[in-house]
Amino acid sequence: MDVLSEVLRWFRVEASSVGRVELTPPWGYVVPKRDSAWFHVVMQGSCVLTREQEPALELGTGDYELLPHGSQHTLSNDGAIHSITLDAFMREAENITPSNGGNYGCEAVRVGGGGQTTTLFCGNFEFKGLPDHPLLSLLPEVIHIPADGKQASVWLKAALQILKYEICTPELGTSSAVDRLMDLIFIHTLRTWIKLQPQETTGWLGALCDPVIGKSLLLIHQRPEENWTLEKLARAVAISRSGFAQRFRSLVGESPHRYLTRWRMQMAAILMRGDPGLRVAPVAWQVGFESEASFSAVFKRHFEMSPAQWRRQFAKATSRTVEEAFKEA
């Protein structure tokens, strides 16, 4: 298994809302900044995506946009400046008779002045799993994948078509299917973006492709519980201790020990979120700490809360979710 696969094994994408909108000019709205990622797929027609102090992006049929950091942006038919917010725009659309089609998160509606139709699949999703991994910080504000570009993979196009089917013809399990599809789409988006990066790329992404540092990262990710010292890692990748330390820091941007500690804390956070009832001692042991006290101290420095506080916050969230489900039943 490669390092990226090991990291993505812990990532999950959970769709907050996904919907189909049919728009006719003139139209335009501001999509607000959010902590979750935004995405847009142009299924028919064209539109313009603009961001403050950035060149406008003209989007055509089949184009896919991912805004992984949830940046504020404007979608419109002509790239003009608009002040109406997405929420206000959708409130206006609520009085329009929905077009024939299903819905997930919001109804498929027809809005605008009656000109040539542009159909968009839009939505936002949250990254679940790793709370503090450099992968997300490496992603640009906008990832643009044009339908006619060489980088648009067959799998990405196929996944988008299946997403369209799930939203337009909802059945039992549609919610779960959409989440799984967003997982797949994110992975292929990430692959496509990585392929476009120059070979001399540094940082975590560049380290993945380095035969020495990439191997050491894989060892850390696969066996975080092992007692990895600088000497042990250097020996495992057949390089001198000093050479390994310098090469690791220049590519990854931090020391091997710091990276190992951060990965261990991420694993611990995932384990406790997955099972809020899990005791701290076994978690500490699984991520390479012999002492519960030392693990708790490192965890608190990293997340600014104790393991018990971290565990309680997800136990409460799970309890609220179950309670809401019973109320809706």
Secondary structure, 3 states (H helix, E strand, C coil): CCHHHHHHCCCEEEEEEEEEEEEECCCEEEECCCCCEEEEEEEECCEEEECCCCCCEEECCCCEEEECCCCCEEEECCCCCCCCEHHHHHHHHCCCCCCCCCCEECCCEEEECCCCCEEEEEEEEEEECCCCCHHHHHCCCCEEECCCCCCCCHHHHHHHHHHHHHHHCCCCCHHHHHHHHHHHHHHHHHHHHHHCCCCCCCHHHHHHHCCCHHHHHHHHHHCCCCCCCHHHHHHHCCCCHHHHHHHHHHHHCCCHHHHHHHHHHHHHHHHHHHCCCCCHHHHHHHCCCCCHHHHHHHHHHHHCCCHHHHHHHHHHHHHHHHHHHHHHC
